């Protein structure tokens, strides 16, 4: 995000100043339960998923929202229960969370304290998502899906590339 790099690790979220890319400077961290944690950030918040049952050691399935107004002192604001979250992405106030067998969850994240589910696509088991320019690319075990979310009331799949073993 601009001149900040947000890294999710097994121990927590780490924030670095990369205004000089050859010399990153640690600015802050948020330590959580041991877990592999994908992270995405906007100007005010970092969104972190923790997934149980992996080699990373987490015992919880949740989405954490972390206040990053002061990157030197990130703090937990809110936790949402999930089923088996992994990748996530954000475009404006639209938050995409891959939630394992529960599918892709798309939220209105205008207010972090009251995420509002816009749509749940439950016929896929997503692993990761990249949302950009009103298109979401979703990686699953069986392929790559593309969803158009230019109209949040009519989110729909526009393509799929099947991957076979």
C-alpha positions in Angstrom: 0.0 0.0 0.0 1.8 3.1 -1.3 5.2 3.1 0.5 4.2 0.4 3.0 4.6 -3.4 2.7 2.2 -5.6 4.7 3.5 -9.2 5.3 1.5 -12.0 6.8 3.5 -14.6 8.6 3.0 -17.5 10.9 3.4 -15.2 13.9 1.6 -12.1 12.8 1.3 -9.1 10.5 4.5 -7.1 9.9 4.6 -3.6 8.4 7.6 -2.2 6.6 8.3 1.2 5.1 9.6 0.6 1.6 9.9 4.2 0.5 13.6 3.2 -0.1 13.0 -0.3 -1.7 16.6 -1.3 -1.2 16.4 -0.7 2.6 13.1 -1.7 4.0 12.5 -0.4 7.6 10.3 -2.3 10.1 7.5 0.0 11.3 5.2 -2.2 13.3 3.7 -5.6 13.9 0.5 -7.3 15.1 1.2 -10.7 16.7 -1.7 -13.2 16.7 -2.2 -16.9 17.2 0.2 -19.0 15.2 -1.2 -19.2 11.7 -0.5 -18.6 8.0 -2.2 -15.3 7.4 -2.9 -13.7 4.1 -3.3 -9.9 4.5 -4.7 -7.1 2.5 -4.8 -3.4 3.6 -6.4 -0.1 2.8 -5.7 3.4 4.2 -7.1 2.6 7.6 -7.3 -1.2 8.1 -5.5 -4.4 7.5 -7.7 -7.5 6.9 -6.1 -10.8 8.0 -7.4 -14.3 7.7 -6.4 -17.1 10.1 -7.1 -20.7 9.1 -7.2 -23.7 11.5 -6.0 -27.2 10.6 -2.9 -26.2 8.6 0.8 -26.8 9.2 0.9 -23.2 10.4 -0.7 -24.2 13.7 -3.8 -22.0 14.0 -6.8 -23.4 16.0 -9.2 -20.7 14.8 -10.9 -19.8 11.6 -11.4 -16.1 11.5 -11.1 -12.7 9.8 -9.4 -10.1 11.9 -9.6 -6.4 11.2 -6.6 -4.4 12.4 -6.4 -0.7 12.9 -3.3 0.6 11.0 -3.9 4.4 11.4 -0.6 4.3 13.3 1.5 1.7 11.6 3.8 1.6 14.5 1.0 0.4 16.8 -1.5 -1.8 14.9 -4.3 -3.0 17.0 -7.2 -5.5 16.7 -10.6 -3.9 16.1 -12.9 -6.7 15.3 -12.9 -10.5 14.7 -15.4 -12.4 12.5 -15.8 -16.2 12.6 -15.1 -18.0 9.3 -15.2 -21.6 8.2 -11.8 -22.0 6.6 -10.5 -18.7 5.3 -7.5 -18.3 3.0 -6.9 -15.6 0.4 -8.7 -12.2 0.4 -8.8 -9.0 -1.7 -10.3 -5.6 -1.4 -11.5 -3.1 -4.0 -12.8 0.1 -2.5 -15.4 -0.9 0.1 -15.8 -4.4 -1.4 -14.0 -7.1 0.5 -13.6 -10.6 -1.0 -12.8 -13.6 1.4 -12.1 -17.1 0.3 -13.8 -19.2 3.0 -13.0 -22.8 2.0 -16.1 -25.0 1.6 -18.3 -22.1 2.3 -17.2 -20.5 -0.9 -16.3 -16.9 -1.9 -17.9 -14.3 0.4 -18.2 -10.8 -0.8 -18.8 -8.1 1.8 -19.6 -4.4 1.9 -16.8 -3.3 4.2 -17.9 0.4 4.5 -18.0 -0.1 8.2 -15.5 -2.5 9.6 -17.6 -3.1 12.7 -20.6 -4.3 10.6 -19.5 -6.2 7.6 -22.5 -6.8 5.4 -22.6 -9.9 3.2 -23.4 -8.9 -0.4 -23.1 -12.3 -2.0 -21.8 -15.8 -1.2 -20.7 -18.0 -4.1 -20.9 -21.4 -2.5 -20.5 -23.7 -5.5 -16.7 -23.3 -5.5 -13.9 -23.9 -3.0 -11.7 -20.8 -3.4 -8.1 -20.6 -2.4 -7.2 -17.1 -3.4 -8.8 -14.0 -5.1 -7.5 -10.9 -6.8 -10.1 -8.2 -7.2 -9.3 -5.3 -9.5 -11.2 -3.1 -11.9 -14.6 -4.7 -11.2 -13.2 -8.2 -12.1 -12.3 -10.9 -9.5 -10.0 -13.7 -10.4 -10.6 -16.6 -8.1 -8.2 -19.6 -7.9 -9.8 -22.9 -6.9 -8.6 -26.5 -6.8 -10.3 -27.1 -10.1 -9.5 -23.9 -12.0 -9.4 -20.2 -12.4 -12.8 -18.3 -12.3 -13.5 -14.8 -13.3 -16.4 -12.9 -11.8 -17.8 -9.5 -12.9 -18.7 -7.4 -9.9 -19.4 -4.1 -11.7 -23.0 -4.4 -10.5 -22.8 -5.6 -6.9 -26.5 -6.7 -7.1 -25.6 -8.9 -10.1 -22.2 -10.5 -9.5 -21.7 -13.2 -12.0 -19.1 -15.6 -13.4 -17.9 -14.6 -16.9 -15.3 -17.3 -17.5 -13.6 -20.4 -16.1 -10.4 -22.1 -17.1 -10.4 -25.8 -15.9 -7.3 -27.2 -14.4 -6.9 -31.0 -14.3 -4.3 -33.1 -12.6 
